Amino acid sequence: MNNKILVAAAVLVAGGCASMAPMPDVAKLTQDALHSSFRDKGIAKVSRLQQDEVQAACSSDRAPSNAELQHLQAQALASMHWPTGGVYLGDWKAGEKLAQNGRGMTWNDKSAEPAHNGGSCYNCHQLTKSEISFGTIGPSLYHYGKLRGVSDPYSPQSAPIVQYTWAKLWNAKAYGACSNMPRFGHEGILDEHQIRDLMALLLDPKSPVNQ
């Protein structure tokens, strides 16, 4: 038999054997690499790398189906913590300071308690017309309440948008499973009092957001 034919046959056999080799578990390799690259430092723990169901679904190399997204959103909405006593709004002035505060949750912070954290809203959203620097990952929130016709956030007519806004701040996954927005309340980043203040910033007609 021609030597060239023998070489070609050997290459085909080798290629066939290689194609039959098991594929590596990319997800496991990724997790192993992450866990070997990080360590506990201060309040920042390696446990942060552990994903819950919605995080795993939204970071998978396979996009979640519509049915999966609906399931995840329904779970988030069902676990929603609504404000104690039905009090949704606080102080917009405190909310403005909170929205412009980007501190918290880093390894050199003394505590992960909400009192030590900011909302960092400016990193993703425009809030007022006077801002000269803001992020664009999220939509502009300028005139948030005004555009939605909220002249009195305490009126029955405003209830749907008030409740929706609370849910977005507490757990944004309820209305967008793969939303990039932090789950401020659900993850204990901010507490009820702080979220009330952000609610006032967004919905109070006197807030600079609605001027």
Secondary structure, DSSP 8 states (H G I E B T S, - for coil): --HHHHHHHHHHHHHHHHHTS----HHHHHHHHHHHH---BTTB-GGGG---HHHHHHTSSS---HHHHHHHHHHHHHT----GGG-----HHHHHHHHT----SSTTSS--SGGG----GGGT----TT-S----SS---TTHHHHTT-S-TTSGGGHHHHHHHHHHHH-GGGT-TT--S--TTTTTSS-HHHHHHHHHHHH-TTSGGG-
